[in-house]
Amino acid sequence: MRPADVPPLIGVGVDEAASLAVEPNGTGRVYANTPGPGISVVHAGGIGPAKVHGPLTAASLHVTGAGPEPRVRLPSGTAEKPSVERDYRAANRAIAAVPGAGR
């Protein structure tokens, strides 16, 4: 596990038909040519020590999706108008949705 005084990991995935422009103050905006593509912000909690090789293990992966136009705030990873929010777990080489979680 990561020490309590270390900030949680945040990952940002950008669809191939989208881009994310981030201002110096951490405010980002998603741009895309069509209404579908966007970004995914992943808040990873409960991750063990980093390994060079091996599967991801995480007790909690909270994924926020944002399409074109919403603003994203980094490093908090929040989105103004998220298109989807879901929770997952990663273990034993598989990622599974947490039943009843997400918004």
C-alpha positions in Angstrom: 0.0 0.0 0.0 1.1 3.6 -0.6 1.9 5.5 2.6 -0.9 7.7 4.0 1.2 10.9 3.4 1.6 10.2 -0.3 -1.1 11.6 -2.6 -3.3 9.0 -4.4 -2.4 8.1 -8.0 -4.4 9.7 -10.7 -4.3 8.6 -14.3 -5.8 10.4 -17.3 -6.7 8.5 -20.5 -7.4 10.6 -23.6 -9.5 9.1 -26.5 -7.7 9.2 -29.9 -10.3 11.6 -31.3 -10.0 14.0 -28.3 -7.4 16.2 -26.6 -7.0 17.7 -23.2 -5.5 21.2 -22.8 -4.5 22.0 -19.3 -3.9 25.6 -18.1 -1.1 26.4 -15.6 -3.7 26.7 -12.8 -4.7 23.0 -13.4 -8.0 23.7 -15.2 -8.3 21.5 -18.3 -10.7 21.5 -21.2 -11.6 18.5 -23.4 -11.7 19.1 -27.1 -13.1 16.6 -29.7 -14.4 16.6 -33.3 -17.4 14.5 -32.5 -19.7 14.2 -29.4 -18.5 10.7 -28.3 -14.8 10.9 -27.5 -13.4 12.4 -24.3 -11.2 11.5 -21.4 -11.2 9.1 -18.4 -9.8 10.2 -15.1 -8.9 7.3 -12.9 -8.4 7.7 -9.1 -6.5 4.7 -7.9 -6.7 3.8 -4.2 -5.3 0.8 -2.4 -2.5 0.2 -4.9 0.5 -1.8 -3.6 4.1 -1.0 -4.3 4.9 -0.4 -7.9 6.3 -3.4 -9.8 8.3 -3.4 -13.0 6.4 -6.5 -14.2 3.2 -8.0 -13.1 -0.6 -7.3 -12.9 -2.2 -4.2 -11.5 -3.7 -4.8 -8.0 -6.0 -2.0 -6.7 -8.7 -2.1 -4.1 -10.4 0.9 -5.6 -10.4 2.4 -9.1 -12.9 5.3 -9.5 -13.3 6.3 -13.1 -14.8 9.6 -14.2 -15.6 10.1 -17.9 -15.9 13.5 -19.5 -16.8 14.2 -23.1 -16.2 17.4 -25.1 -16.6 20.8 -23.4 -16.5 19.9 -19.7 -13.7 21.4 -17.6 -11.5 19.1 -15.6 -9.5 20.1 -12.6 -6.1 18.6 -12.0 -4.6 17.4 -9.8 -7.9 16.7 -8.1 -9.2 14.9 -11.2 -12.8 16.3 -10.9 -15.0 17.0 -13.9 -17.6 19.8 -14.2 -20.2 17.6 -16.0 -19.0 14.0 -15.9 -20.7 11.8 -18.5 -20.1 8.7 -16.3 -18.7 7.7 -12.9 -18.0 4.0 -12.1 -16.0 2.1 -9.5 -13.8 -1.0 -10.2 -11.4 -3.3 -8.5 -8.3 -4.8 -10.0 -7.0 -8.2 -8.9 -5.8 -11.5 -10.3 -5.2 -10.0 -13.7 -8.8 -8.8 -14.1 -10.7 -5.5 -13.6 -14.3 -5.9 -12.3 -17.0 -3.4 -11.7 -18.1 -2.9 -8.1 -21.8 -3.9 -7.9 -24.1 -1.1 -7.0 -21.3 1.5 -7.2 -21.0 4.4 -9.7 -23.2 7.2 -10.6 
